[in-house]
């Protein structure tokens, strides 16, 4: 049970940043993001934040570094931009 809570708390900041950023993006750019679902934005942002958290743990050997959180915010913003504002694929 301790391992479950530890993993949940490790990925908690990633989920929180992704949720707030997705909601904020949908509220601020509601016209531009109308065709993109909130769940899709949330999924992309959560995955990118989780990958940065794992990378930060591997690079620094501990979690909770400020550099990792800064990289998480940057990765979240880039993933939201990529999913929400990139031009549709031709085909």
VMD Tcl script that builds the backbone (N, CA, C; Angstrom):
set m [mol new atoms 273]
animate dup $m
set s [atomselect $m all]
$s set {name element resname resid chain x y z} {
  {N N UNK 1 A 0.819 -1.192 0.000}
  {CA C UNK 1 A 0.000 0.000 0.000}
  {C C UNK 1 A 0.868 1.264 0.000}
  {N N UNK 2 A 1.995 1.196 0.695}
  {CA C UNK 2 A 2.898 2.348 0.719}
  {C C UNK 2 A 3.447 2.653 -0.671}
  {N N UNK 3 A 3.763 1.621 -1.435}
  {CA C UNK 3 A 4.291 1.820 -2.786}
  {C C UNK 3 A 3.249 2.500 -3.675}
  {N N UNK 4 A 1.994 2.104 -3.523}
  {CA C UNK 4 A 0.919 2.716 -4.296}
  {C C UNK 4 A 0.840 4.217 -4.024}
  {N N UNK 5 A 0.853 4.601 -2.738}
  {CA C UNK 5 A 0.757 6.013 -2.392}
  {C C UNK 5 A 2.009 6.781 -2.813}
  {N N UNK 6 A 3.140 6.127 -2.758}
  {CA C UNK 6 A 4.372 6.783 -3.173}
  {C C UNK 6 A 4.332 7.098 -4.673}
  {N N UNK 7 A 3.918 6.138 -5.474}
  {CA C UNK 7 A 3.817 6.358 -6.922}
  {C C UNK 7 A 2.748 7.400 -7.226}
  {N N UNK 8 A 1.638 7.337 -6.534}
  {CA C UNK 8 A 0.573 8.321 -6.741}
  {C C UNK 8 A 1.056 9.733 -6.401}
  {N N UNK 9 A 1.798 9.876 -5.318}
  {CA C UNK 9 A 2.325 11.188 -4.939}
  {C C UNK 9 A 3.444 11.647 -5.865}
  {N N UNK 10 A 4.169 10.711 -6.455}
  {CA C UNK 10 A 5.211 11.079 -7.410}
  {C C UNK 10 A 4.599 11.703 -8.664}
  {N N UNK 11 A 3.515 11.110 -9.162}
  {CA C UNK 11 A 2.876 11.615 -10.379}
  {C C UNK 11 A 1.795 12.664 -10.102}
  {N N UNK 12 A 1.533 12.974 -8.850}
  {CA C UNK 12 A 0.526 13.981 -8.495}
  {C C UNK 12 A 0.803 15.361 -9.068}
  {N N UNK 13 A 2.028 15.890 -8.924}
  {CA C UNK 13 A 2.295 17.206 -9.522}
  {C C UNK 13 A 2.113 17.228 -11.036}
  {N N UNK 14 A 2.479 16.150 -11.706}
  {CA C UNK 14 A 2.299 16.081 -13.157}
  {C C UNK 14 A 0.821 16.151 -13.516}
  {N N UNK 15 A 0.009 15.423 -12.788}
  {CA C UNK 15 A -1.428 15.436 -13.042}
  {C C UNK 15 A -2.039 16.795 -12.708}
  {N N UNK 16 A -1.605 17.395 -11.620}
  {CA C UNK 16 A -2.131 18.708 -11.238}
  {C C UNK 16 A -1.771 19.805 -12.223}
  {N N UNK 17 A -0.514 19.838 -12.636}
  {CA C UNK 17 A -0.086 20.847 -13.620}
  {C C UNK 17 A -0.838 20.650 -14.925}
  {N N UNK 18 A -0.967 19.404 -15.353}
  {CA C UNK 18 A -1.660 19.123 -16.614}
  {C C UNK 18 A -3.133 19.510 -16.544}
  {N N UNK 19 A -3.775 19.224 -15.431}
  {CA C UNK 19 A -5.200 19.547 -15.297}
  {C C UNK 19 A -5.427 21.052 -15.314}
  {N N UNK 20 A -4.676 21.776 -14.501}
  {CA C UNK 20 A -4.859 23.228 -14.449}
  {C C UNK 20 A -4.481 23.891 -15.769}
  {N N UNK 21 A -3.416 23.432 -16.398}
  {CA C UNK 21 A -3.000 24.030 -17.668}
  {C C UNK 21 A -4.012 23.743 -18.769}
  {N N UNK 22 A -4.573 22.547 -18.792}
  {CA C UNK 22 A -5.577 22.206 -19.808}
  {C C UNK 22 A -6.850 23.031 -19.633}
  {N N UNK 23 A -7.295 23.145 -18.408}
  {CA C UNK 23 A -8.488 23.955 -18.137}
  {C C UNK 23 A -8.217 25.421 -18.495}
  {N N UNK 24 A -7.057 25.932 -18.089}
  {CA C UNK 24 A -6.708 27.318 -18.408}
  {C C UNK 24 A -6.622 27.576 -19.902}
  {N N UNK 25 A -6.031 26.625 -20.626}
  {CA C UNK 25 A -5.925 26.786 -22.082}
  {C C UNK 25 A -7.304 26.789 -22.729}
  {N N UNK 26 A -8.179 25.872 -22.292}
  {CA C UNK 26 A -9.530 25.833 -22.865}
  {C C UNK 26 A -10.326 27.100 -22.532}
  {N N UNK 27 A -10.097 27.688 -21.370}
  {CA C UNK 27 A -10.807 28.916 -21.012}
  {C C UNK 27 A -10.252 30.133 -21.746}
  {N N UNK 28 A -8.936 30.223 -21.855}
  {CA C UNK 28 A -8.331 31.392 -22.493}
  {C C UNK 28 A -8.478 31.391 -24.012}
  {N N UNK 29 A -8.314 30.247 -24.622}
  {CA C UNK 29 A -8.362 30.149 -26.086}
  {C C UNK 29 A -9.527 29.266 -26.499}
  {N N UNK 30 A -10.705 29.577 -25.998}
  {CA C UNK 30 A -11.864 28.717 -26.209}
  {C C UNK 30 A -12.280 28.640 -27.669}
  {N N UNK 31 A -12.094 29.706 -28.420}
  {CA C UNK 31 A -12.459 29.650 -29.846}
  {C C UNK 31 A -11.481 28.787 -30.631}
  {N N UNK 32 A -10.204 29.012 -30.409}
  {CA C UNK 32 A -9.187 28.270 -31.164}
  {C C UNK 32 A -9.160 26.791 -30.777}
  {N N UNK 33 A -9.483 26.495 -29.528}
  {CA C UNK 33 A -9.420 25.112 -29.053}
  {C C UNK 33 A -10.776 24.414 -29.044}
  {N N UNK 34 A -11.760 25.014 -29.668}
  {CA C UNK 34 A -13.089 24.408 -29.695}
  {C C UNK 34 A -13.080 23.006 -30.322}
  {N N UNK 35 A -12.337 22.779 -31.416}
  {CA C UNK 35 A -12.369 21.420 -31.989}
  {C C UNK 35 A -11.572 20.378 -31.200}
  {N N UNK 36 A -10.779 20.806 -30.237}
  {CA C UNK 36 A -9.939 19.886 -29.466}
  {C C UNK 36 A -10.617 19.599 -28.132}
  {N N UNK 37 A -10.740 18.339 -27.799}
  {CA C UNK 37 A -11.405 17.990 -26.539}
  {C C UNK 37 A -10.494 18.266 -25.351}
  {N N UNK 38 A -11.112 18.548 -24.218}
  {CA C UNK 38 A -10.366 18.791 -22.986}
  {C C UNK 38 A -9.610 17.535 -22.578}
  {N N UNK 39 A -10.224 16.380 -22.776}
  {CA C UNK 39 A -9.591 15.125 -22.398}
  {C C UNK 39 A -8.324 14.870 -23.217}
  {N N UNK 40 A -8.354 15.224 -24.485}
  {CA C UNK 40 A -7.170 15.071 -25.323}
  {C C UNK 40 A -6.040 15.986 -24.859}
  {N N UNK 41 A -6.372 17.227 -24.563}
  {CA C UNK 41 A -5.360 18.150 -24.037}
  {C C UNK 41 A -4.789 17.634 -22.724}
  {N N UNK 42 A -5.663 17.158 -21.862}
  {CA C UNK 42 A -5.249 16.655 -20.557}
  {C C UNK 42 A -4.337 15.447 -20.701}
  {N N UNK 43 A -4.660 14.540 -21.611}
  {CA C UNK 43 A -3.856 13.345 -21.812}
  {C C UNK 43 A -2.447 13.693 -22.283}
  {N N UNK 44 A -2.344 14.538 -23.305}
  {CA C UNK 44 A -1.031 14.934 -23.821}
  {C C UNK 44 A -0.220 15.658 -22.754}
  {N N UNK 45 A -0.843 16.556 -22.036}
  {CA C UNK 45 A -0.126 17.313 -21.008}
  {C C UNK 45 A 0.318 16.407 -19.865}
  {N N UNK 46 A -0.533 15.476 -19.451}
  {CA C UNK 46 A -0.181 14.564 -18.367}
  {C C UNK 46 A 0.976 13.660 -18.767}
  {N N UNK 47 A 0.935 13.133 -19.966}
  {CA C UNK 47 A 2.021 12.261 -20.422}
  {C C UNK 47 A 3.347 13.006 -20.503}
  {N N UNK 48 A 3.316 14.225 -21.009}
  {CA C UNK 48 A 4.574 14.974 -21.108}
  {C C UNK 48 A 5.110 15.338 -19.724}
  {N N UNK 49 A 4.238 15.726 -18.814}
  {CA C UNK 49 A 4.676 16.055 -17.453}
  {C C UNK 49 A 5.199 14.822 -16.727}
  {N N UNK 50 A 4.555 13.689 -16.926}
  {CA C UNK 50 A 5.004 12.456 -16.278}
  {C C UNK 50 A 6.375 12.035 -16.808}
  {N N UNK 51 A 6.582 12.179 -18.108}
  {CA C UNK 51 A 7.893 11.829 -18.674}
  {C C UNK 51 A 8.988 12.735 -18.123}
  {N N UNK 52 A 8.697 14.012 -17.954}
  {CA C UNK 52 A 9.685 14.927 -17.387}
  {C C UNK 52 A 9.959 14.578 -15.927}
  {N N UNK 53 A 8.949 14.184 -15.186}
  {CA C UNK 53 A 9.156 13.780 -13.787}
  {C C UNK 53 A 10.074 12.568 -13.695}
  {N N UNK 54 A 9.843 11.590 -14.543}
  {CA C UNK 54 A 10.689 10.396 -14.553}
  {C C UNK 54 A 12.108 10.764 -14.990}
  {N N UNK 55 A 12.240 11.605 -16.008}
  {CA C UNK 55 A 13.564 12.029 -16.465}
  {C C UNK 55 A 14.300 12.791 -15.366}
  {N N UNK 56 A 13.597 13.648 -14.645}
  {CA C UNK 56 A 14.206 14.375 -13.537}
  {C C UNK 56 A 14.682 13.445 -12.442}
  {N N UNK 57 A 13.912 12.402 -12.169}
  {CA C UNK 57 A 14.316 11.415 -11.168}
  {C C UNK 57 A 15.566 10.662 -11.619}
  {N N UNK 58 A 15.612 10.318 -12.902}
  {CA C UNK 58 A 16.773 9.599 -13.423}
  {C C UNK 58 A 18.021 10.477 -13.463}
  {N N UNK 59 A 17.867 11.740 -13.843}
  {CA C UNK 59 A 19.013 12.635 -13.972}
  {C C UNK 59 A 19.557 13.046 -12.607}
  {N N UNK 60 A 18.675 13.460 -11.703}
  {CA C UNK 60 A 19.113 14.009 -10.419}
  {C C UNK 60 A 19.157 12.988 -9.289}
  {N N UNK 61 A 18.504 11.860 -9.469}
  {CA C UNK 61 A 18.508 10.842 -8.432}
  {C C UNK 61 A 17.479 11.053 -7.338}
  {N N UNK 62 A 16.817 12.181 -7.324}
  {CA C UNK 62 A 15.745 12.476 -6.364}
  {C C UNK 62 A 14.622 13.184 -7.102}
  {N N UNK 63 A 13.443 13.129 -6.538}
  {CA C UNK 63 A 12.336 13.876 -7.146}
  {C C UNK 63 A 12.123 15.174 -6.381}
  {N N UNK 64 A 11.382 16.079 -6.973}
  {CA C UNK 64 A 11.050 17.335 -6.310}
  {C C UNK 64 A 12.047 18.458 -6.532}
  {N N UNK 65 A 12.916 18.343 -7.509}
  {CA C UNK 65 A 13.859 19.421 -7.808}
  {C C UNK 65 A 13.128 20.552 -8.546}
  {N N UNK 66 A 13.518 21.769 -8.251}
  {CA C UNK 66 A 12.896 22.922 -8.891}
  {C C UNK 66 A 13.132 22.914 -10.398}
  {N N UNK 67 A 14.287 22.461 -10.818}
  {CA C UNK 67 A 14.590 22.380 -12.253}
  {C C UNK 67 A 13.616 21.423 -12.942}
  {N N UNK 68 A 13.307 20.321 -12.291}
  {CA C UNK 68 A 12.367 19.363 -12.861}
  {C C UNK 68 A 10.976 19.970 -12.986}
  {N N UNK 69 A 10.554 20.711 -11.972}
  {CA C UNK 69 A 9.242 21.346 -12.041}
  {C C UNK 69 A 9.193 22.421 -13.130}
  {N N UNK 70 A 10.278 23.163 -13.301}
  {CA C UNK 70 A 10.336 24.138 -14.388}
  {C C UNK 70 A 10.263 23.467 -15.743}
  {N N UNK 71 A 10.995 22.362 -15.896}
  {CA C UNK 71 A 10.942 21.610 -17.148}
  {C C UNK 71 A 9.556 21.010 -17.370}
  {N N UNK 72 A 8.882 20.644 -16.271}
  {CA C UNK 72 A 7.532 20.107 -16.382}
  {C C UNK 72 A 6.558 21.149 -16.929}
  {N N UNK 73 A 6.686 22.374 -16.450}
  {CA C UNK 73 A 5.820 23.451 -16.937}
  {C C UNK 73 A 6.090 23.727 -18.411}
  {N N UNK 74 A 7.358 23.741 -18.794}
  {CA C UNK 74 A 7.716 23.963 -20.197}
  {C C UNK 74 A 7.193 22.835 -21.081}
  {N N UNK 75 A 7.379 21.591 -20.656}
  {CA C UNK 75 A 6.890 20.448 -21.432}
  {C C UNK 75 A 5.370 20.463 -21.547}
  {N N UNK 76 A 4.704 20.860 -20.483}
  {CA C UNK 76 A 3.241 20.948 -20.505}
  {C C UNK 76 A 2.776 21.993 -21.512}
  {N N UNK 77 A 3.417 23.154 -21.484}
  {CA C UNK 77 A 3.052 24.212 -22.428}
  {C C UNK 77 A 3.299 23.782 -23.867}
  {N N UNK 78 A 4.425 23.131 -24.105}
  {CA C UNK 78 A 4.727 22.676 -25.466}
  {C C UNK 78 A 3.754 21.600 -25.933}
  {N N UNK 79 A 3.395 20.690 -25.048}
  {CA C UNK 79 A 2.455 19.639 -25.457}
  {C C UNK 79 A 1.059 20.204 -25.706}
  {N N UNK 80 A 0.639 21.177 -24.906}
  {CA C UNK 80 A -0.664 21.807 -25.155}
  {C C UNK 80 A -0.654 22.571 -26.468}
  {N N UNK 81 A 0.443 23.254 -26.744}
  {CA C UNK 81 A 0.548 23.958 -28.018}
  {C C UNK 81 A 0.523 22.956 -29.171}
  {N N UNK 82 A 1.299 21.863 -29.036}
  {CA C UNK 82 A 1.382 20.874 -30.100}
  {C C UNK 82 A 0.013 20.249 -30.372}
  {N N UNK 83 A -0.702 19.888 -29.331}
  {CA C UNK 83 A -2.000 19.238 -29.509}
  {C C UNK 83 A -3.095 20.226 -29.916}
  {N N UNK 84 A -3.030 21.427 -29.410}
  {CA C UNK 84 A -4.129 22.361 -29.642}
  {C C UNK 84 A -3.980 23.277 -30.827}
  {N N UNK 85 A -2.759 23.679 -31.160}
  {CA C UNK 85 A -2.590 24.730 -32.157}
  {C C UNK 85 A -1.821 24.326 -33.402}
  {N N UNK 86 A -1.354 23.093 -33.472}
  {CA C UNK 86 A -0.631 22.708 -34.687}
  {C C UNK 86 A -1.610 22.590 -35.842}
  {N N UNK 87 A -1.125 22.826 -37.049}
  {CA C UNK 87 A -2.027 22.696 -38.191}
  {C C UNK 87 A -2.422 21.236 -38.394}
  {N N UNK 88 A -3.616 20.991 -38.904}
  {CA C UNK 88 A -4.047 19.615 -39.121}
  {C C UNK 88 A -3.165 18.927 -40.171}
  {N N UNK 89 A -2.999 17.641 -40.005}
  {CA C UNK 89 A -2.154 16.879 -40.934}
  {C C UNK 89 A -2.834 16.778 -42.285}
  {N N UNK 90 A -2.046 16.930 -43.317}
  {CA C UNK 90 A -2.582 16.817 -44.674}
  {C C UNK 90 A -2.800 15.338 -44.998}
  {N N UNK 91 A -3.862 15.063 -45.650}
  {CA C UNK 91 A -4.031 13.671 -46.017}
  {C C UNK 91 A -5.431 13.325 -46.085}
}
mol reanalyze $m
mol bondsrecalc $m
mol representation Tube
mol addrep $m
